[in-house]
């Protein structure tokens, strides 16, 4: 029986992008269904009744919610190629820790940089850069976070790269100037087809962000 | 360095129809030195101890004073500076859910997570839900003051608990016939939730509304291996009362 895979997603979502990358890494054919978050589909509400959020991976009718959980699921099911998590338990735990850290911090930090003004924004910018420097420290001289191969932690963080232009424009600062090693890593990731085709154009994202800010009355 | 003699790895688990007996032989194995840096008041630390005991892993427990964090804690968890920290042969693993998965992968006896990928994903999803919604929902309901605010917080917390009720329906444990990953994650409910309810002057886990979860809680806390890791109720109650008073005094002193 052929696998039927559907991804309920929203094109600007850095969480949805993670699942797209994982599916592309594994060469899995799937149907991408764009959700209107102001008018959520009955399918989304049925498949994720708890959070009513995207992304939702639906594999042969069964839903998996939460992007990092979906990525791990994809890694375990399609385990014949491109392993995303290391097999060694300690290295696996290390990867999970850093991916969890991205989840805990990056979204809110990015949001603050994009929406705050004046002193608050300066503080937000500082916190954002500090976080990125922490990632730079963890990356060190490695090609990817996992070492020589693209993995779980890279998937967790790279999706925020598409939003960097938005953060820079709103926050009026240069991320490359502060974190050149991290940008170099991001560009290496972007050379991978699975990443390049899963991340939207950053200019398009910036336009979208401006629209959202306008809608919410933020200049 | 330590030398361990490898002895027989036999784990006996006796299952009765209505009662699960987790008295089994502990064994030494040359799997390295295990330490837990934790605080006995923290449910996130207790779940780590439960996992290690279920696997029959010997460990040393280092109690941390969270108001005066030790150099050891700051060294091994520089990012979050929080407990629990698992040290395995001196290598740190942090974040309780990450630790539980590590323990499950390293020691194969009494598997905590299901083998099947979809079931594993479900267990992980629910664990995240419990830690993000249920725990904080309960604490919010505990802290809320004023009739309207309190009622709203209780309603919200109970909405989250209702999802857990559905998950445990028809099962002895969240893990099925045996204690699993999700049981350890929900394991704060019998004691910690009870204490929060008392401190906050409210009832969340009403037996009539959530009969299955209520029964699970009653049975879970009686299991000797589970019970022996619990902090004394009075100590925990004092801690929550003190935390509440402190937070309320902060709020009262706001300009």
Interface residues (C-beta under 8 A of the other chain):
Chain A: X50 X59 X62 X64 X65 X66 X69 X70 X72 X73 X76 X77 X89 X90 X92 X93 X94 X96 X97 X100 X101 X134
Chain B: X79 X88 X91 X93 X94 X95 X97 X98 X99 X101 X102 X105 X106 X117 X118 X120 X121 X124 X125 X128 X129 X163
